[in-house]
Amino acid sequence: MGNLSLRTNAKLVVGPESTNQIIRRGKGTEMQASDYQTGVLQTASCDKKKITNRFMGFVEPPPNENIINLLHSILGVTSEVGELLGAETDENVIEELGDLLWYTTLGIDALGEKLAVPSINYMFDKYLNNNFVVDRMSKLFCLSAELSSIFKAFLFYGREIKKQDVLSKLKDVSELIFAIGYTFSHSPRALMEKNQKKLLDKEKGRYKSGSFSEDSANVRDVNSEYEAMRLVEGKDD
């Protein structure tokens, strides 16, 4: 099928007659943004002492927990945008959108805020009305570069991180994730549920114990994770 960047040249046509169809969440999908954010924190690297020790000798004093999570978030957003661009199938796109949302939510939480899911009317007016998917991907790529630049300037040039600037960009990233999800007939709740199933399903998820572990993060069963995602009905037939 080709990667996402090569197969998103067609315009998305979403009119009032198709809005209900494209936002259908599927049976049993009831996840709220607050539930998703809690799940993100459950699966975040949690041994801050170990992470801090890795900074010793490089950064003095070592960073606090929020800075660590924010750095984790921005590095993750940058890498996941690249993986999204290389996605080969629709299912792979949804997986990468979920991963990207995970990192974005981690950064929003590190800044003391909550992930917000915009209304369909807001999304339609801003993103889904006569817009090109490739335009959203370009914006996503630019935002990830801007976030990396902010942290680069903080680490190497001593510039202050302006919370509202970073928060605004992360929120824009989350909206673009949701907009691209709608393009692939997945609502925000379906994206969140599939990502949480991939990570936390007790039988097929990455962290079957319910929380992060380095062993599970480094030794993955990708096929099993995809099976966990398929347990959530999110895509329209």
C-alpha positions in Angstrom: 0.0 0.0 0.0 3.0 2.3 0.4 3.9 4.5 3.3 1.6 7.2 4.7 3.5 10.1 3.3 3.1 8.7 -0.2 -0.6 7.6 0.0 -2.2 10.7 1.6 -2.4 13.0 -1.4 -6.1 12.6 -1.8 -8.4 15.1 -0.2 -10.5 13.9 2.7 -14.2 14.6 1.9 -16.2 14.8 5.1 -19.7 16.3 4.9 -22.6 16.3 7.3 -23.9 13.1 5.8 -20.8 11.2 6.7 -19.8 12.8 10.0 -21.7 10.3 12.2 -20.2 7.4 10.3 -16.6 8.6 10.6 -16.8 9.2 14.3 -18.4 5.9 15.2 -16.5 4.5 18.1 -17.5 0.9 18.0 -19.2 -1.2 20.6 -18.1 -0.9 24.2 -15.6 1.9 23.7 -16.1 4.2 26.7 -12.6 5.5 27.4 -12.3 9.0 28.6 -9.2 11.2 28.2 -8.6 11.2 32.0 -8.6 7.4 32.0 -6.2 7.3 29.1 -3.9 9.8 30.9 -3.8 7.5 33.9 -2.9 4.6 31.8 -0.1 6.5 30.2 1.5 7.2 33.6 1.1 3.5 34.5 3.2 2.6 31.4 5.8 5.4 31.6 9.3 4.6 32.7 9.0 4.9 36.4 12.4 4.4 38.0 13.3 8.0 38.2 16.3 7.3 40.4 17.8 5.0 37.8 17.1 7.5 35.0 18.6 10.4 37.1 21.7 8.3 37.7 22.2 8.1 34.0 22.4 11.8 33.8 25.0 12.0 36.6 28.3 13.3 35.1 26.5 14.9 32.2 24.0 17.2 34.0 24.6 18.8 37.4 22.3 18.9 39.2 20.3 16.1 37.7 16.9 16.9 36.3 13.7 16.5 38.2 10.9 14.1 37.4 8.8 16.6 35.3 11.9 17.5 33.2 12.6 13.8 32.7 9.1 13.1 31.5 9.0 16.2 29.3 12.3 15.1 27.7 10.9 11.6 27.3 7.8 13.1 25.6 9.6 15.3 23.2 12.1 12.7 22.1 9.2 10.3 21.7 7.1 12.7 19.6 10.0 13.3 17.3 10.8 9.6 16.7 7.1 8.6 16.4 6.4 11.2 13.8 9.1 9.5 11.7 7.6 6.1 12.3 4.2 7.4 11.4 5.5 8.7 8.1 6.8 5.2 7.3 3.7 3.3 8.3 2.9 0.7 5.6 -0.7 -0.3 6.4 -3.8 1.4 7.9 -3.4 -0.8 11.1 0.2 0.4 11.4 -0.9 4.0 11.0 -3.4 3.5 13.9 -0.7 1.9 16.1 1.8 4.8 15.4 -0.9 7.4 16.1 -1.6 5.7 19.4 2.1 5.7 20.3 2.4 9.4 19.3 -0.6 10.2 21.5 1.1 8.4 24.4 4.2 10.5 24.2 2.1 13.7 23.7 0.0 12.9 26.8 3.1 12.3 28.9 4.4 15.7 28.0 1.0 17.4 28.7 1.0 15.7 32.1 4.6 16.7 32.9 3.4 20.3 32.4 0.6 19.8 35.0 -2.2 19.8 32.5 -4.8 17.3 31.3 -5.3 15.8 27.8 -8.3 17.3 26.1 -10.4 15.7 23.4 -12.0 18.4 21.2 -15.6 18.2 20.0 -16.3 16.8 16.5 -17.6 20.2 15.5 -14.4 21.9 16.5 -12.4 19.2 14.7 -14.5 19.5 11.6 -14.2 23.2 11.4 -10.5 23.3 12.0 -9.1 20.1 10.3 -11.7 18.0 8.6 -13.4 20.4 6.1 -11.7 20.4 2.7 -8.3 19.6 4.1 -5.5 17.3 2.9 -4.1 14.6 5.1 -0.6 15.4 3.8 -1.0 19.0 5.1 -1.7 17.6 8.6 1.4 15.4 8.4 3.5 18.4 7.3 2.2 20.3 10.3 2.9 17.4 12.6 6.4 17.1 11.4 7.0 20.8 11.8 5.6 20.8 15.4 7.9 17.9 16.4 10.9 19.8 15.0 9.9 22.9 16.9 9.5 21.0 20.2 13.0 19.4 19.7 14.4 22.8 19.0 13.0 24.2 22.2 14.5 21.4 24.3 17.8 21.7 22.4 18.0 25.4 23.3 17.1 24.5 26.9 19.8 21.8 27.3 22.7 23.4 25.3 22.1 27.2 25.3 20.5 27.7 28.7 17.3 29.1 27.4 14.2 29.1 29.5 11.4 26.6 28.6 8.2 28.6 28.4 5.5 26.3 29.6 2.6 27.7 27.6 4.6 27.6 24.4 5.4 23.9 24.8 1.9 23.1 26.0 0.4 24.8 23.1 2.5 22.8 20.6 1.7 19.5 22.4 -2.0 20.3 22.3 -1.7 21.1 18.6 0.0 17.7 18.1 -2.8 15.9 20.0 -5.4 17.6 17.8 -3.5 16.6 14.6 -3.3 13.0 15.9 -7.1 13.0 16.4 -7.6 14.6 12.9 -5.5 11.9 11.2 -7.3 9.3 13.2 -10.7 10.5 11.9 -9.3 10.2 8.4 -8.8 6.5 9.1 -12.3 6.2 10.6 -11.0 6.1 14.2 -12.3 8.4 16.8 -10.1 9.8 19.6 -11.6 7.3 22.0 -10.8 4.4 19.7 -7.2 5.6 19.4 -6.9 5.8 23.1 -8.5 2.4 23.8 -6.4 0.6 21.2 -3.2 2.1 22.5 -4.1 1.1 26.1 -5.0 -2.4 25.0 -1.7 -2.7 23.2 0.2 -1.7 26.4 -2.0 -3.0 29.3 -4.1 -5.9 28.1 -3.5 -8.6 30.7 -3.2 -11.4 28.2 -1.7 -9.9 25.0 -0.4 -6.4 26.1 3.2 -5.3 26.5 2.9 -4.7 30.2 0.7 -7.6 31.4 1.5 -6.8 35.0 -0.2 -3.4 34.6 2.9 -1.2 34.9 6.1 -0.3 33.1 9.1 -2.6 33.2 12.4 -2.3 31.3 12.4 -6.0 30.4 8.9 -5.8 28.8 9.8 -2.6 27.0 13.0 -4.1 25.5 11.6 -7.6 24.7 8.3 -7.2 22.8 5.9 -9.5 21.1 4.6 -7.2 18.4 2.1 -9.8 17.0 0.6 -10.1 20.4 0.3 -6.4 20.8 -1.5 -6.1 17.4 -3.9 -8.9 18.6 -4.6 -6.8 21.7 -5.4 -3.7 19.6 -7.8 -5.8 17.4 -9.9 -6.5 20.6 -11.2 -2.9 20.3 -13.8 -2.1 17.6 -12.8 1.2 16.3 -12.8 1.2 12.5 -15.9 1.5 10.4 -16.6 -1.4 8.0 
